[in-house]
Amino acid sequence: MSNFDPRAADWAKDTQAVRGGLDRSNFQETSEAIFLNSGFVYESAESAEAAFTGEVDRFV
């Protein structure tokens, strides 16, 4: 659900991009949601497989 400011039509395009509205997730937060994530590098396909199967203890 988007909540756009009705005054936004009178604003410059740059202002609209920054202040024109808020796209809320299903959690109804008071500001834009930030979804943090990380990727990890593995030395080989075998080391990645060991990490994903739980054979070694490391972040996946």
C-alpha distance matrix in Angstrom:
0.0 3.8 6.7 9.7 13.2 15.1 18.1 16.9 18.7 21.9 21.6 23.2 21.3 21.9 20.5 17.4 16.9 17.4 16.1 13.8 10.4 8.5 6.1 6.1 7.6 8.5 11.1 9.4 11.7 12.9 13.1 12.0 13.1 16.4 17.6 21.4 23.6 27.2 29.5 33.1 36.3 38.9 42.5 42.7 41.1 43.4 42.2 38.5 39.4 41.3 38.3 35.9 38.4 39.1 42.7 42.2 40.2 37.8 34.2 32.4
3.8 0.0 3.8 6.1 9.7 11.8 14.7 13.2 15.1 18.3 17.8 19.5 17.7 18.3 16.8 13.6 13.5 14.0 12.5 10.0 6.8 5.8 4.7 6.6 9.3 11.3 13.2 10.8 12.2 12.3 11.9 10.9 12.9 16.1 18.0 21.6 24.1 27.6 29.9 33.6 36.7 39.6 43.1 43.5 42.2 44.6 43.3 39.7 40.9 42.8 39.7 37.5 40.3 40.9 44.4 43.7 41.5 38.9 35.2 33.6
6.7 3.8 0.0 3.8 6.7 9.1 11.9 11.2 13.6 16.3 16.0 18.3 17.2 17.7 15.5 12.7 13.3 13.3 10.9 8.6 5.4 5.3 6.6 8.0 11.5 13.3 14.3 11.1 12.1 11.2 11.2 11.3 14.0 17.4 19.8 23.3 26.1 29.6 32.2 35.9 39.0 42.1 45.6 46.2 45.1 47.4 45.9 42.4 43.8 45.5 42.3 40.3 43.1 43.4 46.9 46.0 43.7 41.0 37.3 36.0
9.7 6.1 3.8 0.0 3.8 6.1 8.6 7.4 9.8 12.6 12.4 14.7 13.9 14.8 12.5 9.5 10.9 11.3 8.7 5.7 3.9 6.4 8.6 11.0 14.5 16.7 17.8 14.7 15.0 13.6 12.9 12.8 16.0 18.9 21.5 24.8 27.7 31.0 33.5 37.2 40.1 43.3 46.7 47.4 46.4 49.0 47.5 44.0 45.6 47.4 44.2 42.3 45.3 45.8 49.2 48.1 45.8 43.0 39.2 37.9
13.2 9.7 6.7 3.8 0.0 3.8 5.4 5.5 8.5 10.4 10.4 13.4 13.6 14.4 11.5 9.1 11.6 11.4 8.0 5.8 5.8 8.8 11.7 13.9 17.6 19.7 20.3 16.8 16.8 14.6 14.2 14.8 18.2 21.1 24.0 27.1 30.1 33.4 36.0 39.7 42.6 45.9 49.3 50.2 49.4 51.9 50.3 46.9 48.6 50.3 47.1 45.3 48.4 48.6 52.0 50.8 48.3 45.5 41.7 40.6
15.1 11.8 9.1 6.1 3.8 0.0 3.8 5.4 6.8 8.8 10.2 13.6 14.2 15.9 13.2 10.7 13.7 14.2 11.1 8.4 9.1 12.2 14.7 16.9 20.5 22.4 23.3 19.9 20.3 18.2 17.9 18.4 21.8 24.6 27.5 30.6 33.5 36.8 39.3 43.0 45.8 49.1 52.4 53.2 52.3 54.9 53.4 50.0 51.6 53.5 50.3 48.4 51.4 51.9 55.3 54.1 51.8 48.9 45.2 43.9
18.1 14.7 11.9 8.6 5.4 3.8 0.0 3.8 5.5 5.9 7.2 10.9 12.4 14.0 11.0 9.4 13.0 13.2 10.1 8.3 10.3 13.8 16.7 19.2 22.8 25.1 25.7 22.2 22.0 19.5 18.9 19.5 23.1 25.6 28.6 31.5 34.5 37.5 40.1 43.7 46.5 49.9 53.1 54.1 53.4 56.1 54.5 51.2 53.1 54.9 51.6 50.0 53.1 53.4 56.7 55.4 53.0 50.0 46.2 45.1
16.9 13.2 11.2 7.4 5.5 5.4 3.8 0.0 3.8 5.3 5.2 8.2 8.9 10.6 8.0 5.8 9.3 10.2 7.7 5.4 8.3 12.0 14.7 17.7 21.2 23.9 24.6 21.5 21.1 18.9 17.6 17.5 21.1 23.2 26.2 28.9 31.8 34.7 37.1 40.7 43.3 46.7 49.9 50.8 50.2 53.0 51.5 48.2 50.1 52.0 48.8 47.2 50.5 50.9 54.1 52.7 50.5 47.3 43.6 42.4
18.7 15.1 13.6 9.8 8.5 6.8 5.5 3.8 0.0 3.8 5.6 8.2 8.9 11.7 10.1 7.8 11.2 13.0 11.1 8.5 11.3 15.0 17.2 20.4 23.7 26.3 27.4 24.4 24.3 22.4 21.0 20.6 24.1 26.2 28.9 31.7 34.3 37.1 39.2 42.9 45.3 48.7 51.8 52.6 51.8 54.8 53.5 50.1 52.0 54.1 51.1 49.3 52.6 53.2 56.4 55.1 53.1 49.9 46.1 44.7
21.9 18.3 16.3 12.6 10.4 8.8 5.9 5.3 3.8 0.0 3.8 6.9 9.2 11.6 9.7 8.8 12.5 13.8 11.9 10.4 13.6 17.3 20.0 23.0 26.5 29.2 30.0 26.8 26.4 24.0 22.6 22.5 26.1 28.1 31.0 33.6 36.3 39.0 41.2 44.8 47.2 50.7 53.7 54.7 54.2 57.1 55.7 52.4 54.5 56.5 53.3 51.8 55.2 55.7 58.8 57.3 55.1 51.9 48.1 47.0
21.6 17.8 16.0 12.4 10.4 10.2 7.2 5.2 5.6 3.8 0.0 3.8 6.4 8.1 6.0 6.0 9.6 10.5 9.2 8.5 12.2 15.8 18.6 21.7 25.2 28.1 28.7 25.7 24.8 22.4 20.5 20.3 23.9 25.4 28.5 30.8 33.5 36.0 38.3 41.9 44.2 47.7 50.6 51.8 51.5 54.4 52.8 49.7 51.9 53.8 50.7 49.3 52.7 53.2 56.1 54.5 52.3 49.0 45.3 44.3
23.2 19.5 18.3 14.7 13.4 13.6 10.9 8.2 8.2 6.9 3.8 0.0 3.8 5.5 5.3 6.2 8.8 10.2 10.3 10.1 13.8 17.2 19.7 23.1 26.3 29.5 30.1 27.4 26.3 24.1 21.7 21.0 24.4 25.4 28.3 30.3 32.8 35.0 37.0 40.5 42.6 46.2 48.9 50.1 49.9 53.0 51.5 48.4 50.8 52.8 49.7 48.5 52.0 52.5 55.4 53.7 51.6 48.1 44.5 43.4
21.3 17.7 17.2 13.9 13.6 14.2 12.4 8.9 8.9 9.2 6.4 3.8 0.0 3.8 5.5 5.0 6.2 8.9 9.9 9.2 12.6 15.7 17.6 21.2 24.1 27.5 28.4 26.0 25.0 23.2 20.6 19.2 22.3 23.2 25.7 27.8 30.0 32.2 34.0 37.5 39.5 43.0 45.8 46.8 46.5 49.7 48.3 45.2 47.5 49.6 46.6 45.4 48.9 49.5 52.3 50.7 48.8 45.4 41.7 40.4
21.9 18.3 17.7 14.8 14.4 15.9 14.0 10.6 11.7 11.6 8.1 5.5 3.8 0.0 3.8 5.4 5.1 6.5 8.6 9.3 12.6 15.2 17.3 20.7 23.5 27.0 27.5 25.3 23.7 21.8 18.9 17.5 20.6 21.1 23.8 25.4 27.8 29.8 31.8 35.2 37.2 40.8 43.5 44.8 44.7 47.8 46.2 43.2 45.7 47.7 44.6 43.6 47.1 47.6 50.3 48.5 46.4 42.9 39.3 38.3
20.5 16.8 15.5 12.5 11.5 13.2 11.0 8.0 10.1 9.7 6.0 5.3 5.5 3.8 0.0 3.8 5.4 5.2 5.7 7.0 10.5 13.3 16.1 19.2 22.4 25.7 25.9 23.3 21.8 19.5 16.9 16.2 19.7 20.6 23.7 25.6 28.3 30.7 33.0 36.4 38.7 42.4 45.2 46.6 46.4 49.3 47.6 44.6 47.0 48.8 45.5 44.5 48.0 48.2 51.1 49.3 47.0 43.6 40.0 39.1
17.4 13.6 12.7 9.5 9.1 10.7 9.4 5.8 7.8 8.8 6.0 6.2 5.0 5.4 3.8 0.0 3.8 5.5 5.2 4.3 7.9 11.1 13.5 16.9 20.0 23.3 23.9 21.4 20.3 18.4 16.0 15.0 18.4 19.8 22.7 25.0 27.6 30.2 32.4 36.0 38.4 41.9 44.9 46.0 45.6 48.5 46.9 43.7 45.9 47.9 44.7 43.3 46.8 47.2 50.2 48.6 46.5 43.2 39.5 38.3
16.9 13.5 13.3 10.9 11.6 13.7 13.0 9.3 11.2 12.5 9.6 8.8 6.2 5.1 5.4 3.8 0.0 3.8 6.0 5.8 8.2 10.4 12.2 15.7 18.4 22.0 22.6 20.5 19.2 17.7 14.8 13.1 16.1 17.0 19.7 21.8 24.3 26.7 28.8 32.4 34.7 38.2 41.2 42.3 41.9 44.8 43.3 40.1 42.4 44.3 41.2 39.9 43.4 43.9 46.8 45.2 43.1 39.8 36.0 34.9
17.4 14.0 13.3 11.3 11.4 14.2 13.2 10.2 13.0 13.8 10.5 10.2 8.9 6.5 5.2 5.5 3.8 0.0 3.8 6.1 7.9 9.6 12.1 15.0 17.9 21.4 21.4 19.2 17.3 15.4 12.3 11.3 14.6 15.4 18.5 20.5 23.3 25.8 28.3 31.7 34.3 37.8 40.9 42.2 42.0 44.8 42.9 39.9 42.2 43.9 40.6 39.5 43.0 43.2 46.1 44.3 42.0 38.6 35.0 34.1
16.1 12.5 10.9 8.7 8.0 11.1 10.1 7.7 11.1 11.9 9.2 10.3 9.9 8.6 5.7 5.2 6.0 3.8 0.0 3.8 5.8 8.2 11.5 14.1 17.5 20.7 20.6 17.9 16.3 13.9 11.5 11.4 15.1 16.7 20.0 22.4 25.4 28.2 30.9 34.4 37.1 40.7 43.8 45.1 44.8 47.4 45.6 42.4 44.6 46.2 42.9 41.6 45.0 45.0 48.1 46.4 44.0 40.8 37.1 36.3
13.8 10.0 8.6 5.7 5.8 8.4 8.3 5.4 8.5 10.4 8.5 10.1 9.2 9.3 7.0 4.3 5.8 6.1 3.8 0.0 3.8 7.3 10.1 13.2 16.7 19.7 20.3 17.4 16.7 14.7 12.8 12.2 15.8 17.8 20.8 23.5 26.4 29.3 31.8 35.5 38.1 41.6 44.8 45.8 45.2 47.9 46.3 43.0 44.9 46.8 43.5 42.0 45.2 45.6 48.8 47.3 45.1 41.9 38.2 37.1
10.4 6.8 5.4 3.9 5.8 9.1 10.3 8.3 11.3 13.6 12.2 13.8 12.6 12.6 10.5 7.9 8.2 7.9 5.8 3.8 0.0 3.8 6.8 9.6 13.1 16.0 16.6 13.7 13.2 11.6 10.1 9.6 13.0 15.6 18.5 21.5 24.5 27.7 30.3 34.0 36.9 40.2 43.5 44.4 43.6 46.2 44.5 41.2 43.0 44.7 41.4 39.7 42.8 43.2 46.5 45.2 42.8 39.9 36.1 35.0
8.5 5.8 5.3 6.4 8.8 12.2 13.8 12.0 15.0 17.3 15.8 17.2 15.7 15.2 13.3 11.1 10.4 9.6 8.2 7.3 3.8 0.0 3.8 6.0 9.6 12.6 13.0 10.3 9.7 8.7 7.1 6.4 9.6 12.6 15.3 18.6 21.6 25.0 27.7 31.4 34.5 37.7 41.1 42.0 41.1 43.5 41.8 38.4 40.1 41.7 38.4 36.6 39.7 39.9 43.2 42.0 39.6 36.8 33.0 31.9
6.1 4.7 6.6 8.6 11.7 14.7 16.7 14.7 17.2 20.0 18.6 19.7 17.6 17.3 16.1 13.5 12.2 12.1 11.5 10.1 6.8 3.8 0.0 3.8 6.7 9.9 11.0 9.2 9.4 9.9 8.4 6.5 8.4 11.5 13.5 17.0 19.7 23.2 25.7 29.4 32.5 35.5 39.0 39.6 38.5 40.9 39.4 35.9 37.3 39.0 35.8 33.9 36.8 37.2 40.7 39.7 37.5 34.7 31.0 29.5
6.1 6.6 8.0 11.0 13.9 16.9 19.2 17.7 20.4 23.0 21.7 23.1 21.2 20.7 19.2 16.9 15.7 15.0 14.1 13.2 9.6 6.0 3.8 0.0 3.8 6.6 7.3 5.5 6.3 7.8 7.5 6.5 7.2 10.9 12.6 16.3 19.0 22.7 25.5 29.0 32.3 35.2 38.8 39.5 38.2 40.3 38.7 35.2 36.4 37.9 34.7 32.6 35.4 35.6 39.1 38.2 35.9 33.4 29.7 28.4
7.6 9.3 11.5 14.5 17.6 20.5 22.8 21.2 23.7 26.5 25.2 26.3 24.1 23.5 22.4 20.0 18.4 17.9 17.5 16.7 13.1 9.6 6.7 3.8 0.0 3.8 5.3 5.7 7.1 10.0 9.8 8.3 7.1 10.4 11.0 14.8 17.1 20.8 23.4 26.8 30.3 32.9 36.6 37.0 35.5 37.5 35.9 32.4 33.4 34.9 31.7 29.5 32.1 32.4 36.0 35.3 33.0 30.7 27.1 25.6
8.5 11.3 13.3 16.7 19.7 22.4 25.1 23.9 26.3 29.2 28.1 29.5 27.5 27.0 25.7 23.3 22.0 21.4 20.7 19.7 16.0 12.6 9.9 6.6 3.8 0.0 3.8 5.5 8.2 11.6 12.5 11.7 10.3 13.4 13.5 17.1 19.1 22.9 25.4 28.6 32.1 34.4 38.2 38.4 36.7 38.4 36.9 33.4 34.1 35.4 32.3 29.9 32.1 32.4 36.1 35.7 33.5 31.5 28.1 26.6
11.1 13.2 14.3 17.8 20.3 23.3 25.7 24.6 27.4 30.0 28.7 30.1 28.4 27.5 25.9 23.9 22.6 21.4 20.6 20.3 16.6 13.0 11.0 7.3 5.3 3.8 0.0 3.9 5.7 9.3 10.7 10.8 9.1 12.2 12.7 16.0 18.4 22.2 25.1 28.1 31.8 34.2 37.9 38.5 37.1 38.5 36.8 33.4 34.2 35.2 31.9 29.8 32.0 31.8 35.5 34.9 32.3 30.4 27.0 26.0
9.4 10.8 11.1 14.7 16.8 19.9 22.2 21.5 24.4 26.8 25.7 27.4 26.0 25.3 23.3 21.4 20.5 19.2 17.9 17.4 13.7 10.3 9.2 5.5 5.7 5.5 3.9 0.0 3.8 6.6 8.7 9.5 9.3 12.9 14.4 17.8 20.6 24.4 27.4 30.7 34.3 36.9 40.6 41.3 40.0 41.7 39.8 36.5 37.5 38.5 35.2 33.2 35.5 35.4 39.0 38.2 35.6 33.5 30.0 29.1
11.7 12.2 12.1 15.0 16.8 20.3 22.0 21.1 24.3 26.4 24.8 26.3 25.0 23.7 21.8 20.3 19.2 17.3 16.3 16.7 13.2 9.7 9.4 6.3 7.1 8.2 5.7 3.8 0.0 3.8 5.6 7.1 7.0 10.4 12.5 15.6 18.8 22.5 25.7 28.9 32.5 35.3 39.0 40.0 39.1 40.7 38.6 35.4 36.8 37.6 34.1 32.5 35.1 34.6 38.2 37.0 34.2 31.9 28.4 27.9
12.9 12.3 11.2 13.6 14.6 18.2 19.5 18.9 22.4 24.0 22.4 24.1 23.2 21.8 19.5 18.4 17.7 15.4 13.9 14.7 11.6 8.7 9.9 7.8 10.0 11.6 9.3 6.6 3.8 0.0 3.8 7.1 8.6 11.7 14.6 17.4 20.9 24.4 27.8 31.0 34.5 37.5 41.1 42.4 41.7 43.4 41.2 38.1 39.7 40.5 36.9 35.5 38.2 37.7 41.1 39.7 36.8 34.4 30.9 30.5
13.1 11.9 11.2 12.9 14.2 17.9 18.9 17.6 21.0 22.6 20.5 21.7 20.6 18.9 16.9 16.0 14.8 12.3 11.5 12.8 10.1 7.1 8.4 7.5 9.8 12.5 10.7 8.7 5.6 3.8 0.0 3.8 6.2 9.0 12.3 15.0 18.5 21.9 25.3 28.6 32.0 35.1 38.6 40.0 39.4 41.4 39.2 36.1 37.9 38.9 35.3 34.0 37.0 36.5 39.9 38.3 35.5 32.8 29.2 28.8
12.0 10.9 11.3 12.8 14.8 18.4 19.5 17.5 20.6 22.5 20.3 21.0 19.2 17.5 16.2 15.0 13.1 11.3 11.4 12.2 9.6 6.4 6.5 6.5 8.3 11.7 10.8 9.5 7.1 7.1 3.8 0.0 3.8 6.4 9.7 12.6 15.9 19.3 22.4 25.9 29.2 32.4 35.9 37.1 36.4 38.6 36.5 33.3 35.2 36.4 33.0 31.6 34.6 34.5 37.8 36.3 33.7 30.9 27.2 26.4
13.1 12.9 14.0 16.0 18.2 21.8 23.1 21.1 24.1 26.1 23.9 24.4 22.3 20.6 19.7 18.4 16.1 14.6 15.1 15.8 13.0 9.6 8.4 7.2 7.1 10.3 9.1 9.3 7.0 8.6 6.2 3.8 0.0 3.8 6.4 9.6 12.8 16.4 19.6 23.0 26.4 29.4 33.0 34.1 33.4 35.4 33.3 30.1 31.8 33.0 29.5 28.0 31.0 30.8 34.2 32.8 30.2 27.4 23.8 23.0
16.4 16.1 17.4 18.9 21.1 24.6 25.6 23.2 26.2 28.1 25.4 25.4 23.2 21.1 20.6 19.8 17.0 15.4 16.7 17.8 15.6 12.6 11.5 10.9 10.4 13.4 12.2 12.9 10.4 11.7 9.0 6.4 3.8 0.0 3.8 6.2 9.6 13.0 16.3 19.6 23.0 26.2 29.7 31.0 30.5 32.5 30.3 27.2 29.2 30.3 26.8 25.7 28.9 28.6 31.7 30.1 27.5 24.5 20.8 20.2
17.6 18.0 19.8 21.5 24.0 27.5 28.6 26.2 28.9 31.0 28.5 28.3 25.7 23.8 23.7 22.7 19.7 18.5 20.0 20.8 18.5 15.3 13.5 12.6 11.0 13.5 12.7 14.4 12.5 14.6 12.3 9.7 6.4 3.8 0.0 3.8 6.5 10.2 13.3 16.7 20.2 23.1 26.7 27.8 27.1 29.1 27.0 23.8 25.6 26.8 23.3 22.0 25.2 25.1 28.2 26.8 24.4 21.5 17.7 16.8
21.4 21.6 23.3 24.8 27.1 30.6 31.5 28.9 31.7 33.6 30.8 30.3 27.8 25.4 25.6 25.0 21.8 20.5 22.4 23.5 21.5 18.6 17.0 16.3 14.8 17.1 16.0 17.8 15.6 17.4 15.0 12.6 9.6 6.2 3.8 0.0 3.8 7.0 10.6 13.7 17.2 20.2 23.8 25.2 24.9 26.7 24.3 21.4 23.6 24.5 20.9 20.1 23.5 23.0 26.0 24.1 21.6 18.5 14.8 14.3
23.6 24.1 26.1 27.7 30.1 33.5 34.5 31.8 34.3 36.3 33.5 32.8 30.0 27.8 28.3 27.6 24.3 23.3 25.4 26.4 24.5 21.6 19.7 19.0 17.1 19.1 18.4 20.6 18.8 20.9 18.5 15.9 12.8 9.6 6.5 3.8 0.0 3.8 7.0 10.2 13.7 16.7 20.3 21.5 21.2 23.0 20.7 17.7 20.0 21.0 17.5 16.7 20.2 20.0 22.8 21.0 18.9 15.6 11.9 10.9
27.2 27.6 29.6 31.0 33.4 36.8 37.5 34.7 37.1 39.0 36.0 35.0 32.2 29.8 30.7 30.2 26.7 25.8 28.2 29.3 27.7 25.0 23.2 22.7 20.8 22.9 22.2 24.4 22.5 24.4 21.9 19.3 16.4 13.0 10.2 7.0 3.8 0.0 3.8 6.6 10.1 13.2 16.7 18.3 18.3 20.2 17.7 15.0 17.7 18.6 15.2 15.0 18.7 18.4 20.8 18.7 16.8 13.2 9.6 8.9
29.5 29.9 32.2 33.5 36.0 39.3 40.1 37.1 39.2 41.2 38.3 37.0 34.0 31.8 33.0 32.4 28.8 28.3 30.9 31.8 30.3 27.7 25.7 25.5 23.4 25.4 25.1 27.4 25.7 27.8 25.3 22.4 19.6 16.3 13.3 10.6 7.0 3.8 0.0 3.8 6.9 10.0 13.5 14.8 14.8 17.0 14.7 11.9 14.9 16.2 13.1 13.1 16.9 17.1 19.0 17.1 15.9 12.3 9.1 7.7
33.1 33.6 35.9 37.2 39.7 43.0 43.7 40.7 42.9 44.8 41.9 40.5 37.5 35.2 36.4 36.0 32.4 31.7 34.4 35.5 34.0 31.4 29.4 29.0 26.8 28.6 28.1 30.7 28.9 31.0 28.6 25.9 23.0 19.6 16.7 13.7 10.2 6.6 3.8 0.0 3.8 6.6 10.1 11.8 12.4 14.2 11.5 9.3 12.7 13.5 10.6 11.5 15.1 15.1 16.5 14.2 13.3 9.7 7.3 6.5
36.3 36.7 39.0 40.1 42.6 45.8 46.5 43.3 45.3 47.2 44.2 42.6 39.5 37.2 38.7 38.4 34.7 34.3 37.1 38.1 36.9 34.5 32.5 32.3 30.3 32.1 31.8 34.3 32.5 34.5 32.0 29.2 26.4 23.0 20.2 17.2 13.7 10.1 6.9 3.8 0.0 3.8 6.7 8.8 10.1 12.1 9.7 8.3 12.0 13.0 11.0 12.4 15.8 16.0 16.6 14.4 14.3 11.0 9.8 9.1
38.9 39.6 42.1 43.3 45.9 49.1 49.9 46.7 48.7 50.7 47.7 46.2 43.0 40.8 42.4 41.9 38.2 37.8 40.7 41.6 40.2 37.7 35.5 35.2 32.9 34.4 34.2 36.9 35.3 37.5 35.1 32.4 29.4 26.2 23.1 20.2 16.7 13.2 10.0 6.6 3.8 0.0 3.8 5.5 7.2 8.6 6.1 5.5 9.2 10.0 8.9 10.8 13.7 14.1 14.0 12.0 12.8 10.2 10.2 9.5
42.5 43.1 45.6 46.7 49.3 52.4 53.1 49.9 51.8 53.7 50.6 48.9 45.8 43.5 45.2 44.9 41.2 40.9 43.8 44.8 43.5 41.1 39.0 38.8 36.6 38.2 37.9 40.6 39.0 41.1 38.6 35.9 33.0 29.7 26.7 23.8 20.3 16.7 13.5 10.1 6.7 3.8 0.0 3.8 7.2 8.2 6.3 7.6 10.7 11.2 11.1 13.5 15.7 16.1 15.1 13.2 14.7 12.6 13.4 13.1
42.7 43.5 46.2 47.4 50.2 53.2 54.1 50.8 52.6 54.7 51.8 50.1 46.8 44.8 46.6 46.0 42.3 42.2 45.1 45.8 44.4 42.0 39.6 39.5 37.0 38.4 38.5 41.3 40.0 42.4 40.0 37.1 34.1 31.0 27.8 25.2 21.5 18.3 14.8 11.8 8.8 5.5 3.8 0.0 3.8 5.2 5.2 6.4 8.6 9.9 10.8 12.5 14.3 15.6 14.5 13.5 15.7 14.1 14.9 13.7
41.1 42.2 45.1 46.4 49.4 52.3 53.4 50.2 51.8 54.2 51.5 49.9 46.5 44.7 46.4 45.6 41.9 42.0 44.8 45.2 43.6 41.1 38.5 38.2 35.5 36.7 37.1 40.0 39.1 41.7 39.4 36.4 33.4 30.5 27.1 24.9 21.2 18.3 14.8 12.4 10.1 7.2 7.2 3.8 0.0 3.8 5.5 5.1 6.1 8.6 9.9 10.5 12.1 14.2 13.5 13.5 15.8 14.5 14.9 12.9
43.4 44.6 47.4 49.0 51.9 54.9 56.1 53.0 54.8 57.1 54.4 53.0 49.7 47.8 49.3 48.5 44.8 44.8 47.4 47.9 46.2 43.5 40.9 40.3 37.5 38.4 38.5 41.7 40.7 43.4 41.4 38.6 35.4 32.5 29.1 26.7 23.0 20.2 17.0 14.2 12.1 8.6 8.2 5.2 3.8 0.0 3.8 5.4 5.0 6.2 8.7 9.9 10.5 12.3 10.8 11.1 14.0 13.6 14.9 13.5
42.2 43.3 45.9 47.5 50.3 53.4 54.5 51.5 53.5 55.7 52.8 51.5 48.3 46.2 47.6 46.9 43.3 42.9 45.6 46.3 44.5 41.8 39.4 38.7 35.9 36.9 36.8 39.8 38.6 41.2 39.2 36.5 33.3 30.3 27.0 24.3 20.7 17.7 14.7 11.5 9.7 6.1 6.3 5.2 5.5 3.8 0.0 3.8 5.4 5.0 6.3 8.7 10.0 10.6 9.3 8.4 10.9 10.1 11.7 10.9
38.5 39.7 42.4 44.0 46.9 50.0 51.2 48.2 50.1 52.4 49.7 48.4 45.2 43.2 44.6 43.7 40.1 39.9 42.4 43.0 41.2 38.4 35.9 35.2 32.4 33.4 33.4 36.5 35.4 38.1 36.1 33.3 30.1 27.2 23.8 21.4 17.7 15.0 11.9 9.3 8.3 5.5 7.6 6.4 5.1 5.4 3.8 0.0 3.8 5.4 5.1 6.2 8.6 9.9 10.0 9.4 11.1 9.6 10.0 8.2
39.4 40.9 43.8 45.6 48.6 51.6 53.1 50.1 52.0 54.5 51.9 50.8 47.5 45.7 47.0 45.9 42.4 42.2 44.6 44.9 43.0 40.1 37.3 36.4 33.4 34.1 34.2 37.5 36.8 39.7 37.9 35.2 31.8 29.2 25.6 23.6 20.0 17.7 14.9 12.7 12.0 9.2 10.7 8.6 6.1 5.0 5.4 3.8 0.0 3.8 5.4 5.1 6.0 8.4 8.4 9.3 11.7 11.3 12.1 10.0
41.3 42.8 45.5 47.4 50.3 53.5 54.9 52.0 54.1 56.5 53.8 52.8 49.6 47.7 48.8 47.9 44.3 43.9 46.2 46.8 44.7 41.7 39.0 37.9 34.9 35.4 35.2 38.5 37.6 40.5 38.9 36.4 33.0 30.3 26.8 24.5 21.0 18.6 16.2 13.5 13.0 10.0 11.2 9.9 8.6 6.2 5.0 5.4 3.8 0.0 3.8 5.6 5.3 6.1 4.9 5.8 8.7 9.3 11.2 10.2
38.3 39.7 42.3 44.2 47.1 50.3 51.6 48.8 51.1 53.3 50.7 49.7 46.6 44.6 45.5 44.7 41.2 40.6 42.9 43.5 41.4 38.4 35.8 34.7 31.7 32.3 31.9 35.2 34.1 36.9 35.3 33.0 29.5 26.8 23.3 20.9 17.5 15.2 13.1 10.6 11.0 8.9 11.1 10.8 9.9 8.7 6.3 5.1 5.4 3.8 0.0 3.8 5.6 5.2 6.0 5.2 6.5 6.1 7.4 6.6
35.9 37.5 40.3 42.3 45.3 48.4 50.0 47.2 49.3 51.8 49.3 48.5 45.4 43.6 44.5 43.3 39.9 39.5 41.6 42.0 39.7 36.6 33.9 32.6 29.5 29.9 29.8 33.2 32.5 35.5 34.0 31.6 28.0 25.7 22.0 20.1 16.7 15.0 13.1 11.5 12.4 10.8 13.5 12.5 10.5 9.9 8.7 6.2 5.1 5.6 3.8 0.0 3.8 5.5 7.7 8.3 9.2 8.8 8.8 6.4
38.4 40.3 43.1 45.3 48.4 51.4 53.1 50.5 52.6 55.2 52.7 52.0 48.9 47.1 48.0 46.8 43.4 43.0 45.0 45.2 42.8 39.7 36.8 35.4 32.1 32.1 32.0 35.5 35.1 38.2 37.0 34.6 31.0 28.9 25.2 23.5 20.2 18.7 16.9 15.1 15.8 13.7 15.7 14.3 12.1 10.5 10.0 8.6 6.0 5.3 5.6 3.8 0.0 3.8 5.6 7.9 9.7 10.6 11.6 9.9
39.1 40.9 43.4 45.8 48.6 51.9 53.4 50.9 53.2 55.7 53.2 52.5 49.5 47.6 48.2 47.2 43.9 43.2 45.0 45.6 43.2 39.9 37.2 35.6 32.4 32.4 31.8 35.4 34.6 37.7 36.5 34.5 30.8 28.6 25.1 23.0 20.0 18.4 17.1 15.1 16.0 14.1 16.1 15.6 14.2 12.3 10.6 9.9 8.4 6.1 5.2 5.5 3.8 0.0 3.8 5.4 6.4 8.3 9.9 9.5
42.7 44.4 46.9 49.2 52.0 55.3 56.7 54.1 56.4 58.8 56.1 55.4 52.3 50.3 51.1 50.2 46.8 46.1 48.1 48.8 46.5 43.2 40.7 39.1 36.0 36.1 35.5 39.0 38.2 41.1 39.9 37.8 34.2 31.7 28.2 26.0 22.8 20.8 19.0 16.5 16.6 14.0 15.1 14.5 13.5 10.8 9.3 10.0 8.4 4.9 6.0 7.7 5.6 3.8 0.0 3.8 6.8 9.3 11.9 12.0
42.2 43.7 46.0 48.1 50.8 54.1 55.4 52.7 55.1 57.3 54.5 53.7 50.7 48.5 49.3 48.6 45.2 44.3 46.4 47.3 45.2 42.0 39.7 38.2 35.3 35.7 34.9 38.2 37.0 39.7 38.3 36.3 32.8 30.1 26.8 24.1 21.0 18.7 17.1 14.2 14.4 12.0 13.2 13.5 13.5 11.1 8.4 9.4 9.3 5.8 5.2 8.3 7.9 5.4 3.8 0.0 3.8 6.2 9.5 10.5
40.2 41.5 43.7 45.8 48.3 51.8 53.0 50.5 53.1 55.1 52.3 51.6 48.8 46.4 47.0 46.5 43.1 42.0 44.0 45.1 42.8 39.6 37.5 35.9 33.0 33.5 32.3 35.6 34.2 36.8 35.5 33.7 30.2 27.5 24.4 21.6 18.9 16.8 15.9 13.3 14.3 12.8 14.7 15.7 15.8 14.0 10.9 11.1 11.7 8.7 6.5 9.2 9.7 6.4 6.8 3.8 0.0 3.8 7.1 9.2
37.8 38.9 41.0 43.0 45.5 48.9 50.0 47.3 49.9 51.9 49.0 48.1 45.4 42.9 43.6 43.2 39.8 38.6 40.8 41.9 39.9 36.8 34.7 33.4 30.7 31.5 30.4 33.5 31.9 34.4 32.8 30.9 27.4 24.5 21.5 18.5 15.6 13.2 12.3 9.7 11.0 10.2 12.6 14.1 14.5 13.6 10.1 9.6 11.3 9.3 6.1 8.8 10.6 8.3 9.3 6.2 3.8 0.0 3.8 6.5
34.2 35.2 37.3 39.2 41.7 45.2 46.2 43.6 46.1 48.1 45.3 44.5 41.7 39.3 40.0 39.5 36.0 35.0 37.1 38.2 36.1 33.0 31.0 29.7 27.1 28.1 27.0 30.0 28.4 30.9 29.2 27.2 23.8 20.8 17.7 14.8 11.9 9.6 9.1 7.3 9.8 10.2 13.4 14.9 14.9 14.9 11.7 10.0 12.1 11.2 7.4 8.8 11.6 9.9 11.9 9.5 7.1 3.8 0.0 3.8
32.4 33.6 36.0 37.9 40.6 43.9 45.1 42.4 44.7 47.0 44.3 43.4 40.4 38.3 39.1 38.3 34.9 34.1 36.3 37.1 35.0 31.9 29.5 28.4 25.6 26.6 26.0 29.1 27.9 30.5 28.8 26.4 23.0 20.2 16.8 14.3 10.9 8.9 7.7 6.5 9.1 9.5 13.1 13.7 12.9 13.5 10.9 8.2 10.0 10.2 6.6 6.4 9.9 9.5 12.0 10.5 9.2 6.5 3.8 0.0
